[in-house]
Amino acid sequence: MTADLAPPRGADPSRMLGALNRLEGRVDALNLTENQGARVRACSLAACALVMRHSRLEPVLQVVCRGRNRLVLQGELLGAAALGVCDLLVLRGDPPGLGDHPDALDFLDLDVPDILRAARRMEEEGRLISGESLDSRPRFFLGAAVDPDPEREEELKRMKAKAEAGAGFFQTQPVLDLERFTRWMEAARECLGSARLLAGVLVLGNARVARKLAGALPGMRAAAGIAERLEGAADPRREAVRLAAETVESLRGVPGVSGVHLMGGGDTGLLVSTLEALGRQGGGGE
């Protein structure tokens, strides 16, 4: 069981640190997002360092390809290893046009499989992309994201390429239709190889935000169905928790699913309520 947590949109980490206390003991690892939705926040690496300093939670660093060249990306990998951050989720990143700096440069020097191969070469050979030697080798557990859409055959090809490049785990976009996801998993299992898969589960108690996500972010089109269910509920937050818990329980029986990743849209209270509904009572206090 893992979950998302957004770094602060400012220089004061107190709110994020308070969320750590509520999530500790309830999740096995915490994914610190990197400018999610192309909106500026403190970087994922700094947030990972704070998690390690102030809790016993295991942080997952998001390494984003977009807008960074290979010098910066390799430097970030080494910086993470120096801090003791081993779990990396490598992502392409959201397009700048979706966020608060739509005029930002949008380029890809390296794509996700390139970074996975670069990280693996650092670990296995002690070398950079250029072939130059490192003074010491890092240790990583590499992951990547995937959109579980059975209509997109090219996504399975990219998934297989990421697995071959070194991904040891995959984290999916939110599962919003169990039948479609189960059908997708039948084909995806062949692409996984030895990698493990965490199915994404969205916990979102705001219908307006759900509709906004459905119209903007890649892999979130079906969020409109969540919006309709929340709009018809007497208590949208309670309904959001019930919907998420139902999804998690349904995913337990899907072959190939090793765990779930909860996405709370920045609402730690909803995440905690969902985890409690699933029997994860925690030990970090409130």
ABEGO torsion letter per residue (X at the ends): XBBBBBBBBEABAAAAAAAAAAABGABABBBBBBGBGGBBBBBAAAAAAAAAAABABBBBBBBBABGBBAAAAAAAAAAAAAAGBABBBBBAEBBAAABABAABBBBBABBAAAAAAAAAAAAAAGBBAAGBBBABBBBBBBBBBBBBBAABAAAAAAAAAAAAAGBABBBBBBBABAAAAAAAAAAAAAAAEABBBBBBBBBBABAAAAAAAAAABBGAAAAAAAAAAAAABABAAAAAAAAAAAAAAAAAABBGBAEBBBBAGGBAAAAAAAAAAAGBAEAAEX
